[in-house]
Amino acid sequence: MMLAGCITAIEGYREVPGGAALAVCASFYREEGPGFARRLNGSFALAIRDDVEDVFHLIADRIGSRNVYYRLSPGLLAFATRL
């Protein structure tokens, strides 16, 4: 899991634990799947590689304040939040 930006609030938490946002996101992802992102607030983009399901998720905040660019080619997925 990779994070670009900042998660400022997580539904169900009074405050985002300092430096623990990725750990909290990973836990929620394991429990709820990619829909967990509805619980997040902030300006962010997440990249999640799920080896169990053999899928890759690119998730941006609900406002789209962080663009996510990607290119998919045979055997390659490249992604970035800036060009």
N, C-alpha and C positions, 0 to 999 in steps of 0.2 A: 504494500500500500504506500502510495506517495501523496503528499499534500502540497499544493501551491496556494499560498494565501493564508487566511486566518479564519478559524472557526471561533466565533465570538460567543455563541450560546448553543447548548444542546438541550433539547426538551427532556425534562426529567432530572436535570442537574441544576443546582442553584448557580454554579459558576463552572466554567471550563477548567478542569484541573491543569495547572501550569505544566506544559510540556507533555501532557498525557492525552491530548486530543486524538492522536493516531491510535493509541491503545484503546481508547473508548470507542472510536469508530470501528476498529477491527472487531471488538467484542460485539457491538451492535450488528455488524455485517454477518458475523457467524450466527447470530440469533435470528435476524430478520431478513437477511439478504439485502439487495441494493436499495430496497424501499426505506431502509434506515435513514437515508440521506434527507428525507422529509423532516427529520427531527433536528436538522442542523441549521444554524443561522450564521451568516458571515459572508465574506468575500473569498471564495475558495474554489478550487478544482481538485478532485480526487481521482487517482488512478488505482484501480484494484484488480489484481490478478488472482483469480480463484482457481487453484490447481485441482481442487476436488471436482468442480463442475466444468473445468477446462474452458473458462470464459474470462474475458477482460472487460472491465467496466470503466468508462470515463464519465465522471459525474461533475457537473458544474452547479454552483449555487442557484437558487430558484430565480434570482433576478438576472443571472447571466453576466455578472460583473467581471468574471474571469472567463475569457474565451478559451475554448479548448479546440486546438487544431490537430487533425490527425491525417495520416496517410496509411492506407492498407494496401500492401502488395503481397504476392505469394511469399509466405515465410517471414513477413516483416510487418510490424505495426510500429509506426513512429508517431509520437504525440508531443505537443508543447503547449504552453499557455501564452507564449510570445513568438512572433515570427521575426 
